[in-house]
Amino acid sequence: MKKILIIGSSPAGVKAAEEIRKKDKENEISILSVDGFYPYDRNLFADYLSKDVQLSELYCRPEKYYQDNKIDVICDRQITRINFNRCKVFTDAKDQIDYDVLIICDLPLNAFPDIKGKARVGVFGMKKLKDIEGIAKAIDTTDTVSVQTDSFSGLNLAIALAKRGKEVYLILEKNNFLSNIFDDIVIGNIVKQLDEKGIHIVLNERIVEVLGEKDVKAIKLKSQKVIVSQMVIFDVNADLRLLRESGVNFNTRIMVNSDFKTSLDNVYAVDGIATIKDQAADIVFYNKEALDEHGKVVASVVNDESITRSYSLPVESAKYDEFSIFLIGNIIRTEGVSQKRRFVEEKGALREVFLSGDCLVGAVLLNEEKEVDNYLRLIKEKANLIGSDADYFDKVPEVVSQ
């Protein structure tokens, strides 16, 4: 019998617990919350803030599921220390939890930037439900929000806040999730479209100070520009200082192999806290289907099973009224992958397709939501770019190969 301990909330952790339990009914499985909630799916945070889903819909499983499957969910204790040599997790209740296998989905603290004012009231992270609940409680008395991000999750959060009638400043550093996908002309068009909707993208900047006394009043950027804000949200990862002197290799994320195993044989890391060593992708998807696959892979290793890995077609999207961005499939610019694109500036519409040979493997769509189902089908069928699609791109003969 093994003792399996899962730290933090993620569909990946829940899926791992589910698959381990299927194989062995006797293993002790515990999930230790880092913020006092049952496991949740952070992909739904933006929908929750825009009031499109209820709090109960964020949870991966109802409480009864864990009871029926003898999975102990611990929400009333906080981690204070992990002894990786003795395989023990210590908590603020002065107790310890032993483990044979440790799966890390998250850790308790946010790795906020080291700037003045980061502890002011009104500063939040955006990857823990505790932070999202804090945002939800404060939003009605907030007029302007600044969000510093480098992900589509941050854009979706900004859209959710704009839907609630808030003025939003989206702070992006020089190398950001938009510049990884679009050229400067397209980014300029996106900036204009979102500005009209109350989302002001500030490019090539970062927050260097949060101003105010006790509460947030404004932010100062590296250019020394000051923007009035009553709330500041940082798209930050977990603080990894608990892993110091652990033997676990990490930088800003925990380094794992393709099985999500860390540098310690009995410790795994999944979801956004982990990064696969030598992973070349600038764009990584953390949708629920991808996270479920993380959990299945870890469970297969723990269960000493061989599985056929089934990777779902990754889709990332952001939508606000008629404005939309969809990223579908493999959109990484690597050797052997070519692109065709067409941008209609007056409509703010872009289609870019990614081809391996003549086979369609990915697509980027800006304000082309009507084409999403078509490209999903073509990519799933590994179709050639033929017929009307080829004719469409041939109107503007722009092919880029690397």
Sequence and secondary structure as in RCSB ss.txt:
>XXXX:A:sequence
MKKILIIGSSPAGVKAAEEIRKKDKENEISILSVDGFYPYDRNLFADYLSKDVQLSELYCRPEKYYQDNKIDVIC
DRQITRINFNRCKVFTDAKDQIDYDVLIICDLPLNAFPDIKGKARVGVFGMKKLKDIEGIAKAIDTTDTVSVQTD
SFSGLNLAIALAKRGKEVYLILEKNNFLSNIFDDIVIGNIVKQLDEKGIHIVLNERIVEVLGEKDVKAIKLKSQK
VIVSQMVIFDVNADLRLLRESGVNFNTRIMVNSDFKTSLDNVYAVDGIATIKDQAADIVFYNKEALDEHGKVVAS
VVNDESITRSYSLPVESAKYDEFSIFLIGNIIRTEGVSQKRRFVEEKGALREVFLSGDCLVGAVLLNEEKEVDNY
LRLIKEKANLIGSDADYFDKVPEVVSQ
>XXXX:A:secstr
  EEEEES  HHHHHHHHHHHHH SSSEEEEE SSSS  B GGGHHHHHTTSS GGGGBSS HHHHHHTTEEEE 
S  EEEEETTTTEEEETTS EEE SEEEES  SSB   S BTTTSBTEE SSSHHHHHHHHHHGGG SEEEEE S
SHHHHHHHHHHHHTT EEEEE  SS TTTTTS HHHHHHHHHHHHTTTEEEE S  EEEEEESSBEEEEEETT  
EEE SEEEE   B  GGGTTSS  BSSSEEE TT B SSTTEEE GGGEEETT   S     HHHHHHHHHHHHH
HHTT          EEEEEETTEEEEEEE     TTEEEEEEEEGGGTEEEEEEEETTEEEEEEEES GGGHHHH
HHHHHTT B  HHHHHHHHTS  EEE 
